[in-house]
Amino acid sequence: MFHQKSFDRYAWAFGFTPTTFKGNEKVTDVIFSKMFGSSFKIGSFDGCRNLRRITIPKNVVKIEENAFKDCDNLEDIYYFGTLEEWKKVYIASEKHEVDFGEFYPGTPVQKIMSERLCHIPGNEALFRATIHFNCNLDVLTPPGSYPLIYELMKKQISVTSKEFFEVKLKLLADANTPPEILEELSRDEFLKRLKEMRDFE
């Protein structure tokens, strides 16, 4: 679990309190463990104006009011489940209101005078973002690896944390590895090294 002061742009977390991220204008990426709980509480990411990417485990079934308020730059959601599972997630975005009148004579039933469906603001960012489905994440992610992790998830490529770090260590140990590759490893370069490692084994 992260405390707000323990990260800057990137965060990898098992869980968080309702105020961990609230108002954080630095964080751009948040990756949650697949062991994360079942909901995002009211105001969880309220004010995270620079949040661009986030993963959502498939055991999340509820996203409460204003969870993503003012997250105007959210671009991509990496969901661990399927489209059908995503459709079952309750996202607070509307509420049904009813005005009741007198009771029907001799019954406990009231007359419905009017009813309406009202918009609940605060989660619009979720409906604007691109949602990627079936994103399998089994990798512990040091900050410089986030772009690579997103690429692997988009392609639904399963990589264990052991393999991920072994490839990284081999690159670090190789004196011929260009500095730019160490700084931001591309998907193709990573998969090339991973294949070499798996074939060798």
PEJO-V663650 format. One record per residue. N is the residue number from 1. SS is DSSP state (a for helix, b for strand, c for the rest). D_CENTER is the distance of its C-alpha to the mean C-alpha in whole Angstrom. Layout:
BEGIN
n:N ss:SS d_center:D_CENTER
n:N ss:SS d_center:D_CENTER
END
This chain:
BEGIN
n:1 ss:c d_center:15
n:2 ss:c d_center:15
n:3 ss:c d_center:17
n:4 ss:a d_center:17
n:5 ss:a d_center:20
n:6 ss:a d_center:19
n:7 ss:c d_center:16
n:8 ss:c d_center:17
n:9 ss:c d_center:14
n:10 ss:b d_center:12
n:11 ss:b d_center:11
n:12 ss:b d_center:10
n:13 ss:b d_center:11
n:14 ss:c d_center:12
n:15 ss:c d_center:12
n:16 ss:c d_center:13
n:17 ss:c d_center:15
n:18 ss:c d_center:15
n:19 ss:c d_center:17
n:20 ss:c d_center:15
n:21 ss:c d_center:13
n:22 ss:c d_center:15
n:23 ss:c d_center:17
n:24 ss:c d_center:16
n:25 ss:c d_center:17
n:26 ss:c d_center:16
n:27 ss:c d_center:13
n:28 ss:c d_center:11
n:29 ss:b d_center:8
n:30 ss:b d_center:6
n:31 ss:b d_center:6
n:32 ss:b d_center:7
n:33 ss:c d_center:10
n:34 ss:c d_center:10
n:35 ss:c d_center:13
n:36 ss:c d_center:11
n:37 ss:c d_center:12
n:38 ss:c d_center:13
n:39 ss:b d_center:12
n:40 ss:b d_center:10
n:41 ss:c d_center:14
n:42 ss:c d_center:16
n:43 ss:c d_center:15
n:44 ss:c d_center:12
n:45 ss:c d_center:11
n:46 ss:c d_center:14
n:47 ss:c d_center:16
n:48 ss:c d_center:13
n:49 ss:c d_center:15
n:50 ss:c d_center:14
n:51 ss:c d_center:10
n:52 ss:c d_center:10
n:53 ss:b d_center:7
n:54 ss:b d_center:3
n:55 ss:b d_center:2
n:56 ss:b d_center:4
n:57 ss:c d_center:7
n:58 ss:c d_center:10
n:59 ss:c d_center:12
n:60 ss:c d_center:10
n:61 ss:c d_center:13
n:62 ss:b d_center:13
n:63 ss:b d_center:11
n:64 ss:c d_center:14
n:65 ss:c d_center:16
n:66 ss:c d_center:15
n:67 ss:c d_center:12
n:68 ss:c d_center:11
n:69 ss:c d_center:15
n:70 ss:c d_center:16
n:71 ss:c d_center:13
n:72 ss:c d_center:15
n:73 ss:c d_center:14
n:74 ss:c d_center:10
n:75 ss:c d_center:11
n:76 ss:b d_center:8
n:77 ss:b d_center:5
n:78 ss:b d_center:6
n:79 ss:b d_center:7
n:80 ss:c d_center:9
n:81 ss:c d_center:12
n:82 ss:c d_center:14
n:83 ss:a d_center:15
n:84 ss:a d_center:17
n:85 ss:a d_center:15
n:86 ss:a d_center:12
n:87 ss:a d_center:16
n:88 ss:c d_center:16
n:89 ss:c d_center:13
n:90 ss:b d_center:15
n:91 ss:b d_center:14
n:92 ss:c d_center:16
n:93 ss:c d_center:18
n:94 ss:b d_center:22
n:95 ss:b d_center:24
n:96 ss:b d_center:28
n:97 ss:b d_center:31
n:98 ss:b d_center:34
n:99 ss:b d_center:37
n:100 ss:b d_center:40
n:101 ss:b d_center:44
n:102 ss:b d_center:47
n:103 ss:b d_center:47
n:104 ss:c d_center:49
n:105 ss:c d_center:53
n:106 ss:c d_center:53
n:107 ss:c d_center:49
n:108 ss:c d_center:46
n:109 ss:c d_center:44
n:110 ss:b d_center:43
n:111 ss:b d_center:44
n:112 ss:b d_center:40
n:113 ss:b d_center:41
n:114 ss:b d_center:38
n:115 ss:b d_center:35
n:116 ss:b d_center:32
n:117 ss:b d_center:28
n:118 ss:b d_center:26
n:119 ss:b d_center:23
n:120 ss:c d_center:21
n:121 ss:c d_center:19
n:122 ss:c d_center:16
n:123 ss:c d_center:13
n:124 ss:a d_center:15
n:125 ss:a d_center:12
n:126 ss:a d_center:10
n:127 ss:a d_center:13
n:128 ss:a d_center:14
n:129 ss:c d_center:11
n:130 ss:b d_center:11
n:131 ss:b d_center:10
n:132 ss:b d_center:10
n:133 ss:c d_center:11
n:134 ss:c d_center:13
n:135 ss:c d_center:10
n:136 ss:c d_center:12
n:137 ss:c d_center:11
n:138 ss:c d_center:14
n:139 ss:c d_center:15
n:140 ss:c d_center:15
n:141 ss:c d_center:14
n:142 ss:c d_center:17
n:143 ss:a d_center:16
n:144 ss:a d_center:18
n:145 ss:a d_center:16
n:146 ss:a d_center:13
n:147 ss:a d_center:14
n:148 ss:a d_center:16
n:149 ss:a d_center:13
n:150 ss:a d_center:11
n:151 ss:a d_center:15
n:152 ss:a d_center:15
n:153 ss:a d_center:12
n:154 ss:a d_center:13
n:155 ss:c d_center:17
n:156 ss:c d_center:16
n:157 ss:c d_center:18
n:158 ss:c d_center:18
n:159 ss:c d_center:19
n:160 ss:c d_center:19
n:161 ss:a d_center:19
n:162 ss:a d_center:23
n:163 ss:a d_center:23
n:164 ss:a d_center:21
n:165 ss:a d_center:23
n:166 ss:a d_center:26
n:167 ss:a d_center:25
n:168 ss:a d_center:24
n:169 ss:a d_center:28
n:170 ss:a d_center:30
n:171 ss:a d_center:29
n:172 ss:a d_center:30
n:173 ss:a d_center:33
n:174 ss:c d_center:34
n:175 ss:c d_center:36
n:176 ss:c d_center:36
n:177 ss:c d_center:32
n:178 ss:c d_center:32
n:179 ss:a d_center:30
n:180 ss:a d_center:28
n:181 ss:a d_center:26
n:182 ss:a d_center:26
n:183 ss:a d_center:24
n:184 ss:c d_center:21
n:185 ss:c d_center:22
n:186 ss:c d_center:21
n:187 ss:a d_center:20
n:188 ss:a d_center:24
n:189 ss:a d_center:25
n:190 ss:a d_center:23
n:191 ss:a d_center:24
n:192 ss:a d_center:28
n:193 ss:a d_center:28
n:194 ss:a d_center:26
n:195 ss:a d_center:28
n:196 ss:a d_center:31
n:197 ss:a d_center:30
n:198 ss:a d_center:30
n:199 ss:a d_center:33
n:200 ss:a d_center:35
n:201 ss:c d_center:34
END
